Each structure stands twice: as C-alpha cells, then as structure tokens.
Amino acid sequence: MDFAYTVAGFAVGAIVGLTGVGGGSLMTPLLVLMFGIHPSVAVGTDLLYAAITKAGGTLAHGLKGTVDWTVTRRLASGSIPAAVLTLLFIGHFAPGGIDGATGIIKVALGIALVLTAVAIIFRKRIQEYALVRFGENPDPRRTAILTVLTGAVLGVLVSISSVGAGALGVTALFFLYPRLPTLRIVGSDIAHAVPLTAVAGMGHWMLGSVDWLLLGSLIIGSLPGIWLGSHISTKVPDRVLRPILATMLMLVGAKLITH
C-alpha cells in the first residue's frame, strides 16, 4: 500500500508540474475516494505535504525575484489567524472533535474543488475584467484590505479542505493585481501557501490527523513526478490540459458534496 501511495504522489506531482494547479485539489480527494483515507487525515497530511513541496518552489521564485513579498505578507496576515481560529473551532466545537468534523470537511472539500474548477476555466476572463474595471486607477488602500480579506477566506478554506491556496489564490490575485506580471503572481501565491499550509498542517497534527508514513510515501513519489511534469509541460497544450482537469475536479467535487 505504501508503494501505491508513492505512485499516487508521482501521478499528482506530474500533473502539478504540467498544469501548475496545487496538489491539494488532486491529492486530498484521491486519498479520500480511492484509498479510503479518513477525510481529516487526508487533509492534515496533504497540508504538510504541500508545505514541504512548495517550499522548494518558493526558494526558486525568491532567488529569481518573482515574489512580491508585500502581497505575500498581506495574504498571510489574513490567512494565518483565520487558519488558527478555524482549527480551534473544529477542535472544540465539532461533535467528536476532528473526527466529528468529517461531514464538514467533505462538503468543504467538494465546494473548494468546484470553485477551483471554475477558477481554472475563467481565470483569463477574470483577469481581463479586472483590467477593465480596476486597471486604470486602483485604490491602494482598498486593494490592501481586500487582499487581507482574501487571505482570511483562503485560510478558512485551506484549513478544512487543504484546497484553495493554488488556483483560487492565483485567480484572486489576478483580480486584485491585474497589472502584476503573471510570474510574480504565481510566485507570491506559492510563497504565501508555505506558511499557511505549514500552520494549518501543524494544527491538524496537534489534533491527531496527520499520517507521517503516508506523508513520506507521497513525497518520495511526488518529487520526481513534479520534475518530469515540469520538463514535458511545454509539449502539452495548456488549452487541452486545463479543461480536462477542471472537468475532473468538478465531478469529484460534486461527488463529495452529495456523498
């Protein structure tokens, strides 16, 4: 079974390398639906998995100067407190603690997957609308406040589903910062995901919902998968990959919501 987890990690890593979509939107539902992992354990383990794998991406973007640290700090100032409060709420108020939150986690995961699919499909249109609506004279104060609020929403969503820091975060930044180069938006989003997923993952660990053996098996598979996917990404048309991925996420999300 450990080898099967490694294969799953490789497959998800390859898709992440190909599409740039965060592994949470693929890994967590895969663990829940295919391997029968408890939803809370799948979310907690995947959060630490994301923190470790995205740390390398943050280092790469940081060295290239493609991280806007002001944007990253604004997001984190909203997301990290929201993540802590969300986990405290789950741990103290969900019936049966984290185990009793299974239903909440499944529905939240399903909603996050559907939103991610919509973000993947309409990302360019959202960016174009933002350029027309706010591109000329954006209000810096308003943008800063909205960025913090966006971080808070992502903090809640990521803490209970492990999904949202990738596609949803990037789409929100496209809307808030339509003049910011795409590479800097992606780099800033990845940099923000590291502390958010680390804090949320440690919170899940304290609640007893992290499987360290599973985490190691996934990482062993995902690192070569991401390397391979990144190298062949230029050979696969983006217009082919993204609709397929969005459709898959939509179907899986609907299944989790109605399960």
C-alpha positions in Angstrom: 0.0 0.0 0.0 2.9 2.3 0.7 4.1 1.8 -2.9 0.6 2.7 -4.1 0.8 6.0 -2.2 4.1 6.7 -3.8 2.7 6.0 -7.3 -0.2 8.4 -6.4 2.3 11.0 -5.3 4.2 10.6 -8.6 1.0 11.0 -10.6 -0.2 14.1 -8.8 3.3 15.6 -8.9 3.4 15.1 -12.7 0.0 16.8 -13.1 1.1 19.7 -10.9 4.2 20.1 -12.9 2.2 20.0 -16.1 -0.6 22.4 -15.1 0.6 24.4 -12.1 -2.5 23.6 -10.2 -1.9 22.9 -6.5 -1.7 19.3 -5.4 -4.4 19.7 -2.7 -7.1 19.8 -5.3 -5.9 16.4 -6.6 -4.2 14.7 -3.7 -6.9 15.0 -1.0 -9.8 13.7 -3.0 -7.6 10.9 -4.3 -6.7 9.8 -0.8 -10.4 10.0 0.3 -12.1 8.4 -2.6 -9.6 5.9 -3.9 -7.7 4.9 -0.8 -10.4 5.4 1.8 -8.3 7.6 4.0 -10.3 9.4 6.7 -11.0 12.9 5.3 -9.4 14.7 8.3 -6.2 12.6 8.0 -6.2 13.2 4.2 -6.5 17.0 4.7 -3.9 17.2 7.6 -1.3 15.0 5.8 -1.8 16.9 2.5 -1.3 20.3 4.2 2.2 19.3 5.4 2.9 17.7 2.0 2.0 21.0 0.3 4.2 23.0 2.8 7.2 20.8 2.0 6.8 20.6 -1.7 6.0 24.3 -2.1 9.0 25.4 0.0 11.2 24.4 -2.9 9.1 26.5 -5.3 9.3 29.5 -3.0 13.1 29.2 -2.9 13.3 29.1 -6.7 10.9 32.1 -7.1 12.6 34.0 -4.3 16.0 33.6 -5.9 14.6 34.8 -9.3 13.0 37.8 -7.7 9.5 36.8 -8.7 7.9 37.0 -5.3 6.1 40.2 -4.3 6.6 40.0 -0.5 4.2 42.8 0.2 1.4 40.9 -1.4 2.5 37.7 0.4 2.5 39.5 3.8 -1.0 40.9 3.2 -2.4 37.5 2.4 -0.6 35.8 5.3 -1.8 38.5 7.8 -5.4 37.4 7.0 -4.9 33.6 6.3 -2.8 32.5 9.2 -5.1 34.0 12.0 -8.1 32.6 10.1 -6.5 29.2 9.9 -5.7 29.1 13.6 -9.2 30.2 14.5 -10.8 27.6 12.1 -8.8 24.8 13.6 -9.6 25.9 17.2 -13.3 25.9 16.2 -13.1 22.4 14.6 -11.2 21.0 17.6 -13.5 22.4 20.2 -17.0 22.7 18.7 -17.3 20.0 16.1 -19.1 16.9 17.5 -16.4 14.4 18.5 -13.6 16.8 17.7 -11.7 16.4 14.4 -13.4 13.0 13.8 -16.8 14.6 14.2 -15.9 17.2 11.5 -15.8 14.6 8.7 -19.0 15.7 7.2 -18.0 19.4 7.3 -14.6 18.6 5.7 -16.1 16.5 2.9 -18.6 19.2 1.9 -15.9 22.0 2.2 -13.6 19.9 0.1 -16.3 19.4 -2.6 -17.1 23.1 -2.6 -13.4 24.1 -2.8 -12.9 21.7 -5.8 -15.9 23.1 -7.7 -14.6 26.7 -7.1 -11.1 25.6 -8.2 -12.6 24.2 -11.4 -14.4 27.5 -12.1 -11.2 29.4 -11.4 -9.2 27.3 -13.8 -11.8 27.8 -16.6 -12.5 31.5 -16.2 -9.0 32.7 -14.9 -8.3 34.7 -18.1 -11.7 36.3 -18.2 -11.5 37.3 -14.6 -8.1 39.0 -15.3 -9.5 40.8 -18.3 -12.5 42.0 -16.4 -10.3 43.3 -13.5 -8.1 45.2 -16.0 -11.1 46.9 -17.5 -12.8 47.6 -14.1 -9.9 48.5 -11.9 -6.8 48.6 -14.0 -6.6 52.4 -14.6 -6.8 53.9 -11.1 -6.9 51.2 -8.4 -7.2 52.3 -4.8 -4.1 51.1 -2.9 -5.9 51.0 0.5 -8.9 49.2 -0.9 -6.6 46.7 -2.6 -4.6 46.1 0.6 -7.8 45.5 2.6 -9.3 43.1 0.0 -6.0 41.2 -0.1 -6.1 40.6 3.7 -9.8 39.5 3.5 -8.9 37.2 0.6 -6.2 35.7 2.8 -8.7 35.1 5.6 -11.1 33.3 3.2 -8.3 31.2 1.9 -7.2 30.4 5.5 -10.6 29.0 6.4 -11.0 27.1 3.2 -7.5 25.6 3.2 -7.6 24.6 6.9 -10.7 22.5 6.4 -10.2 21.2 2.9 -6.5 21.7 2.0 -7.7 23.2 -1.3 -7.7 26.8 -2.4 -4.1 28.1 -1.9 -3.3 27.3 -5.6 -5.8 28.0 -8.3 -8.2 30.1 -6.1 -5.3 32.1 -4.6 -3.9 32.9 -8.0 -7.3 33.8 -9.5 -8.0 36.2 -6.6 -4.6 37.9 -7.1 -5.2 38.2 -10.9 -8.4 40.1 -10.0 -6.8 42.3 -7.3 -3.5 43.0 -9.1 -4.3 42.8 -12.8 -1.1 44.8 -13.7 1.2 42.5 -11.8 3.1 40.1 -14.1 1.8 36.5 -14.0 5.1 35.1 -12.8 5.1 37.4 -9.8 1.5 36.5 -9.0 2.3 32.8 -9.1 5.5 33.3 -7.1 3.7 35.3 -4.5 0.9 32.8 -4.2 3.3 29.9 -3.8 5.3 31.8 -1.1 2.0 32.5 0.8 1.0 28.9 0.6 4.0 27.7 2.6 3.4 29.4 5.9 -0.4 28.8 5.6 -0.2 25.1 4.9 2.5 24.7 7.5 0.5 26.4 10.2 -2.7 24.5 9.2 -0.8 21.2 8.9 0.7 21.6 12.3 -2.7 22.4 13.7 -4.1 19.2 12.2 -1.1 17.3 13.7 -1.9 18.6 17.1 -5.5 17.4 16.5 -4.1 13.9 15.7 -4.9 14.0 11.9 -1.5 13.5 10.2 -0.2 10.2 9.0 3.6 10.6 8.8 4.2 7.3 7.0 1.7 8.4 4.3 3.3 11.8 4.1 6.8 10.3 3.4 5.4 7.9 0.8 3.7 10.8 -1.1 6.8 13.0 -1.0 9.0 10.2 -2.4 6.7 9.9 -5.4 5.9 13.5 -5.9 9.3 15.0 -6.3 10.3 13.0 -9.4 6.7 13.5 -10.7 6.9 17.3 -10.4 10.3 17.2 -12.1 9.0 15.1 -15.0 5.8 17.1 -15.4 7.7 20.4 -15.5 10.0 19.2 -18.2 7.3 18.0 -20.6 4.8 20.8 -19.8 5.9 22.8 -22.9 4.9 19.9 -25.1 1.3 19.5 -23.9 -1.0 22.4 -25.0 -2.5 24.3 -22.0 -5.8 24.6 -23.8 -6.1 20.8 -23.7 -5.0 20.1 -20.1 -6.9 22.7 -18.2 -10.5 21.9 -19.4 -9.9 18.2 -18.7 -8.5 19.0 -15.2 -11.4 21.4 -14.5 -14.0 18.8 -15.5 -12.4 16.2 -13.4 -12.3 18.5 -10.3 -16.0 19.5 -10.9 -17.1 15.8 -11.0 -15.1 14.9 -7.9 -16.3 18.0 -6.0 -19.9 17.2 -6.9 -19.4 13.6 -5.7 -18.0 14.7 -2.3 -20.8 17.3 -1.8 -23.6 14.8 -2.5 -21.9 11.7 -0.9 
